[in-house]
Amino acid sequence: MRDFLKSTKFKVLLGLLAFLVGIMIYAVTKGGYAVSGASVINTLTKPFRVVSNKVSMKIESTIDKVDHAQEYYDENQRLKAQIGELNKQLTDYEDLKEEVEELRKFVVIKEEHPDLVITKPAEVLGYVTNDPFKSFTIDMGSEDGISPYCPVVTAEGLVGITIDVSAHVTTVRTILSPDLSIAAVCAASGGDHGVIEGTVLTAAENNTKLTHLSPDNELKEGDLMITAGNSGLFPKDYAIGTVKSLGFEANGLSACAVIEPCVDISRLSSVTVITDFTGKKEDSDEDQDAP
């Protein structure tokens, strides 16, 4: 306390108090009116009352939080539960929206190819490790009516063919693979035809290749290639891909073309399997479709 009385802060306060008293005395002597003791006290204590009110409000707020802590906690938990329920509803909505979109694609396939017997949309489980041709597995198998050598498609175009089929899982070989040959034709160019067979080089760019093409073909970039459907392994007139570039084989005897698939093979989430179609070859024992 003794140190405080000697401190600069105390001297400043004392000076401020003296200044205020002087102002009030001057006002009394010059203005001709009296200042009550209560008024003086109120004036002098106003700064302290302001600070006191702020401290009081802070204390009341703290006490309120302590007194109603359980209520606030319960309210917080209720709001968290509401947010969780809303998030669940949003997730369910997104799942339903995705399912509706898949069913819409299913309907599109049936409308454009009424002769096809197709499965419901199958989910892509994952791509086969270290396969440059993007083979993948789906969550359906023989229990769903799938057998080996069934065409695999989306509404946009041909994806590949089933090979290994178990009860509930199937492996699909894609049109990027050189182990899959598909007779293809271009109606726009007057019937130019060839064989779709992938290569390592084209697969690296998510493309495939059209081989055995006549040197005097009339194909041009952007032309759509569709299935010829003359071997019974693939349905007729199903979209495969568009001509990206034209060239000649190394032997110079036949032309070829790079084909960009209608479907992005590297980013599949679901596909549909064709289990039957007009002209299907029964008891197929190979995965080739010659022109």
Secondary structure by P-SEA (a helix, b strand, c coil): cccccccaaaaaaaaaaaaaaaaaaaaaaaacccccaaaaaaaaaaaaaaaaaaaaaaaaaaaaaaaaaaaaaaaaaaaaaaaaaaaaaaaaaaaaaaaaaaaaaaaaaaaaccccccccccccccccccccccccccccccccccccbbbbbccccccbbbccccccbbbbbccccccbbbbbbbcccccbbbbbbbcaaaaaacbbbbccccccccccccbbbbbccccccccccccccccccccccccccbbbbbbbbcccccccccccccccccccccccccccccc
